[in-house]
Amino acid sequence: MTGFIGVHIGAGCHSEKLQTRYERICRLACKKGIEAIRSGKSAVDAVAIATVVLEDSQYTNAGLGSSLTWDGGVECDASLMDGDKLGFGAVGSVSRIKNPILAAHRLCLDQYNQLSLNRVPPCFLVSTGAEKWALEKGLEIVEPHSLITEKSVKVFKKYKKRAELSSGRNEGESKVGVTSKLLDTVGAIVVDSEGRVAASCSSGGIVLKHPGRVGQAGTYGCGCWAQNYGTGRSVATSVTGCGEDLIKTCLAREAANSLIHSAHATVAINNTIRSFLDSPFLGKFSERLCGIIAIESESTGRGEFTWGHTTPSMAIGFMSVGQRIPKSHISRLPLGANPGSTVIIEGTPV
């Protein structure tokens, strides 16, 4: 395999009216990622470049257009993992970093630089501390309101009113049954020309989340995973869904472990999602909604890109270095299928 990228813009309920826009976003992110690989950039750089495209779209729930908290603010999470050196970087609950994934990218790279007095470089920073660090590193800092869109305000007002009419703030601070209706995390997985893998995850979180809440997009092993094994096999995953459920099940890492111990990627992802649905760590009120994109590649050049979800839909895109045009697809549950229990698994050799 000489280079490949796969992206997603969330598992949720994608509007058919906006399907063309969703697919265009996925294709653009793939093109930018592949261009980076063709120019000689590493998987770590390429996955960040592709994720920036996803964050900059007002139609995704990451960076610009992120879901608003109970108090009406923007708080973003993002993470990135380097499968070659096993570095990891993440930010959580940030409101002023234009592209949170770039902060995660820089934190990941800085893991390899020793600080004075043998201090340990941070791999996960949150809130104002993360924003101060990002400013010092030269990343773009913006006013929080610049990340709020007309659409995110409209959604916020709609569900805030429903929550307040229900049983007050306590229920408003929970998922209020909207996780199956709205888009969640974006992410990407990359194999570069050297066979190195990297993965990313970025999210504005669940609408009406409690201020300060950090979801799977900022949590190690829960939002993304990438690992090059000494056997010549490599895996990378990026997941989406209800952050609390994904954290409790460490879904990204579990998916990667399943991939590396299976001869068939589609079987591995199917088994991972089935185990997620049956997990004793999820409470009885959990909607058990998730989505996964995954890549398993070998030094021989063989590989398989796989995706699966339990939500009404999931939007993905993918492209190899050898392709001129990226492919995009919105996978949907069959009519009448039950979200949270029906599993859709698809894949393609790459």
N, C-alpha and C positions, 0 to 999 in steps of 0.2 A: 504494500500500500504506500503510495507516494504522497498522500495528503488527502484528508477528508474532514468535513465539518457537518455537524447536525445541530439544529437549534429548535427551540420550542418557545411559544409565547403563552404558555399556561394551559392547564387543564381546567375546564369550566363549562361554560355554555356560550359558545361563539355565535354571534348573530349571523344569519345567512346573508343579510343585507351588506354586512361588512366583510364578507368572506374574501373578496378580491383584495381589500386592503390588508387583511391579515396575511394572506399568502404573499403579497408584495413585500411586506416587512420581513418575513422569513427569508425570502429570496435575496433581498438586499443584504441582510446580515450574513448570509452564506457567501455571497459574492465578495464582500469585504474581508471575510475570514480567509477565503481561498486566495484572494489577491495578496494577503499578508504572507501566506505560506509560500506562494510562488516567488515572492520577493526575498525569501530566505529567512523570514521571521520564525521564531519558535512557536510551539503549540501554546505556550503560556501567553505570548503576546497576541497571537491570532485569536484566541478565545476571548480575550479582553476587548479587542477591536470589534469583533462581531457582537459582543454583548452591549457595547456602547450604542450600536445601531438600534438594538431592542429597547434600551433605556430611553433613547431620544424620541421614540414614537409616542405620540399622545394616545395611541390605541392600546398600549400595554400598561400593565400595572407594575411599573418599575421606573425609577427616575421620574421623568416628566409624566404626569397623568396618574401618579400613584394614588391608591386608595387613601382616604382621609381617616384619621383617628377619631375617637369619640369626641375629642375637643376640636375637631376640624383642622388638624395640622397634618403635615407630611412627615413621615418617618420611614426611611428606607433601610433595607438590609441587603448585603451582597457578600459573596464569597467566591474564591477562586482556588483551585488546587492544581499543583504541578505534579504530574504523575512520574516524571523522571527523577526529580530530587525529593519528591514528597513534601514540598513546601506548601504552606497554606496561609491565606490571608483573608480577613473578613472585617466588615464594619457593620454596626447595628444601630438602629434608631437614629440615623443621621438625617438632618433636614436641610443642610446648606451645601452639601457636596453634589455638584451637578451630575456627575456620573459616579455613583458609589462603587461600581466595579473597578474603576481605575484606582481607587484607594485600596481595594482588596488586592489588586494586581501589584501595587507598589509594596504593600505589606508582605505579600508572598515573596517578592524578590529580595526585600530587605532581610528576610530570614537568614540569608546567606552571608550577611555582613555583620561582623562582630562589633559590638559597641565597646566603649571605653570601660575599664574596670570589670571586664568580662560580664557586663550586663546582658541579659537575654532580650533580643529584639521582640517586640510585641507581634503577635499574629492576629489578634482580635481587639479592635478598639470600638468604643461606642460613644454616641451622643456628641457633646461639645468637645470632649477630649479627642475624638476621631476627627472632628472638623478642624480643630486647632492643628493637629498633626498634618492633615491634608493641605492646609494653607501653607505650612512650613515647607512642605514638599513641592509646592508649586502647582497643585491641582486647582481646578476652577471651583471657586466658591461663589454661591449665588444666594439671593434672598429666598426664603422658603416659598413665598407666594408665587415665584416664577415657575415652580414645579407643579402648581395647582392648575388644572384645566377646568373648563366649563363643564365637561362631562363628569369629572370627579366630584365637583360641587353638587351637581344634579343628583348623582347617585347617593352622595352623603346625606343630602336633605331628605331624600326619599326614605332611606332606611333608618335615619335618625328619628324621623317622625313615627315610623312603624314601631321602633323600639320603645319610644316614650309612650306610645299609646298601648303598648303591651303591658309589661309589668314593671316599668321604671328602669333605672340605671343598671341594676344588677344584671338584668337580661340584656340590656343594651351593650354591656361590656363583653358579652359572649358572642358567639358566631351569629346569633339571631337568624339562623337558617338561610343565610345568603351565600354561603361558600359554594353551593352548587350552581348559583346563578351568575356569579361574577368571575372574571379572569383572575388568575393568581400569578405566580412566579414566571419569570423568563429565564432562559439558560442556554448554554451551548456546550458542546463537547468537540474536541479537535484531536486529530492525529496529524503531526507534521511530517515533513519529508524525511526526517530521521527516525520516524516511528515513535516519537515521544507523544504522550497524550496529556491533555489538560481539560479541565471542566470548570464551568462557572454557574452561578445562580444569583439572581437579583430580583428583589421584590419590594413593593410598597406595602405588603402585608394585607391582612383581611380588613375589609371595610369596618369601621367602628371599633377597631382594636383599641385596647387600653394604651394610653401614651406610655412609652418606654418598653413596650412589648417587642421582643426580638423573635422572629420566626425561624424556620428551617434555613432560609436563605443566608443567614449569618452564622449558622451553627455547624460545627465540624462533623462531617460524616452524615449529615442529615439533608443538606441541599444539593451537594455535589460531591463526586469522588473521582479520582484519577490515579492510576497506578500502573507503572511499567514493571512487569515481573521479569526475573532473571531467566525465565524459561523461554523468552521470546514472545510471550503473549502480553497484551496490554488491554486494560479496560478503562472506560470512563462513563460516568452517569451524571445526569442532572434531573432533579425531580421537582414536582409541583403538586399543590393540593393544600389541605389544611395544615398549616405549619406545626401546630401542637401535635397532631397525629404523626407527622413525619419525623418530628424530634423524638417522640416516644419510641418509635420503631427504628430510628437510624436508617431510614429507607435507602438513602443513596449508597451508603456503605454496604448494606445488606444486598442490594441489587448487584453491586460490583463483586461481592464474594460469591454470589450465586453464578454470575457469569464465568468467573475464572474456574469454577469447579464443574462446569457443564460443557458438553460438546455442542450444544445448540443454544444460541442466544435467545431465540423466541421462547424456548422451553424455560430457560433460566428466568426471564422476566415474568413469564406467566406464573411460575412458582413463587417468585418474590411477591407479586401482587396478591396471590392467593393467601400467602402467609400473612401479608399485611391485613387482609380482610378478616382473618381468623385470629389476629393478635390479641393476647390477653392483656396487653398494655393499653389498649384503647377502651375507653369507657362506653357504657351502654348508650350514651347520647351522641357518640361519634357518628358522623355521616360516612366515614371511611371512603373519602374521595381522594384519589391520587392520580398522578400521571408520571411516566418515566420515559426518558430517552436514554439509549445506551449504545455504546460501541465496543465491540470485542475485535481486536486485530492481532495478527501474527506477523512475525518477521518475514514469513514467506510471501507476504503481500495479501493473504486472504483476510477477509474481515466481514463483519455483519453489523448493520445498523438496525436497531430494534426500538419500537416504542409501544407503550401500552397505557391504558387509563381505565378508570372506573367512573369517570365524569361523563356528562352528556356529550362533550366534545374535547378535542385536543388539537392544537394547531402546530404543525412541525414543518421544517424545511431541511434539505440536505444537499450536499454537493461534494464531488471529488475533484481533485486537481485535473483529472482527465476530461471533465465535463465542461462544456461551454456555457450551459444554462443550468442554474440550480432548479431543484424540484421542490414543490411545496404541496402540502396536503392537510386537509382538516378531517380528522378521523371522528366519526360520530357513532353513538350508540344506535342500534336499530330502534325503530319506532316502537314504543311500548316497553322498552327495556328499563330496568330499575337501576338508576344511578346509585353507586355505593355498594352494589353487589354484582352487577354485570361487568365482565372484564373483556376489553377489546385489546388484542395483541396483534401487531403487524411488524414486518421487518423486510429488509432487502439486503442482498449481498452487496459489498462495496469493494 
